[in-house]
């Protein structure tokens, strides 16, 4: 039978198409906005600071929250705890949408820091670790976490090549990467001493820890629970019959 006899391949759901097109379109908007800011500053002679500093801070916190949402929805899918909130396909779309949108805010965070004269990181300082001495080691931790996030975002397109097991093993890296993003935000962030930032970091950390422990406990209990084989079950039935007949 030829492959054409199976009929046309179904098109992806509308939500999947939206998620697929979010990151490229948003990246174009971000790049255009940054280019417009640079052009306006050159024409008027005005400084980009403190606007880029505010952009870097806002993008950094948004990036962290999106990464947290991606981790939480991923854990919610594996633990099935979020089934009470919505359907699994909806949770999956939120997970993917948050991951791709985090990619966009990562680009905005990096570009704003590279343009900020008060930080003096420059392009190399925000892209390559071990090239600056500013707020170390937290800056390098953030750079490494950013590159790791890019790898996870790109892994969506490699899912068929990695197979389900390989793709799942790769996504375990989301936990240490999220921890690195948390450490970067606390160590390098200028707002970490504020009460609202402390509560934000504490609440998000507690959520990830709870879901992780819940998943780990379920996995351990699932391995320890006895599973009777058909042969052992049949032997048990025969023994019970002999006892009844005796």
Residue, then its C-alpha position, 0 to 999 in steps of 0.5 A: x500500500x502506498x503512503x498516499x492511500x493513508x490520506x493526507x496528514x492532519x494539520x496541527x491544532x490551531x494552538x500548536x500553530x500559534x505556539x510554533x509562530x510565537x518566538x520568530x515573530x516576537x524576536x523580530x519585534x524585539x530586534x526592531x524595537x532595539x534597533x529603533x531605540x539605538x537609531x533614536x538615541x543616535x539621532x537625538x544624542x540622548x543616552x539609552x540609560x536608564x531605559x535599557x536598564x529598566x528593560x533588562x530588569x523587567x525582561x529578567x524577571x519575566x524570563x525567570x517567571x516564564x522559565x518557572x512556568x515551563x518547569x511547573x507545567x512540565x512537572x504538572x504533566x508528568x505528575x498529572x496534578x494539573x489535570x484538575x486545572x485544565x486538559x492535558x493538551x492545554x497544559x502542554x500548549x502552555x508549557x510550550x508557549x512559555x518555553x518559546x516566549x522565555x526565549x524571546x525575553x532572554x533575547x531582550x534581557x541580553x540585548x538590553x544589558x549589552x546596550x546598558x552603559x552603566x553595566x559595561x558588559x558589552x556584547x561579549x560580556x553577555x554572550x560568553x562566560x568568563x569574559x567579564x568581572x562584573x558580579x561574578x560568579x552570578x553573571x557567568x551562571x546566568x550566561x550558562x543558564x541562558x545557553x542551556x535554555x536555548x538548547x532546551x527550546x531548540x530540542x522541541x524540533x529534534x523530538x523525533x530524532x531524539x525519540x521519547x526516552x532521549x527527549x525526556x532525559x534531555x529535559x531533566x536538564x531543566x531542573x539544574x538550569x532553573x536552579x542556575x537561573x534562580x541563583x543568577x537572579x538572586x546573586x546578580x539582580x539589583x532587586x533581590x533585597x526587596x521583599x516582593x522579590x524575596x517572596x517571588x523567589x521563595x514561592x516559585x522555589x517552593x512550588x518547584x520543590x513540592x512538585x519535584x518531591x511529589x514526582x520522586x515519591x510517586x516514582x519510588x512508590x511505583x517501583x516498590x509496588x508489587x506487580x503479580x505476573x500471570x504465572x504467579x497469579x495462576x499459582x496463587x489461584x491453584x493454591x487457594x483452590x487446594x485449600x478450599x478443597x482440603 
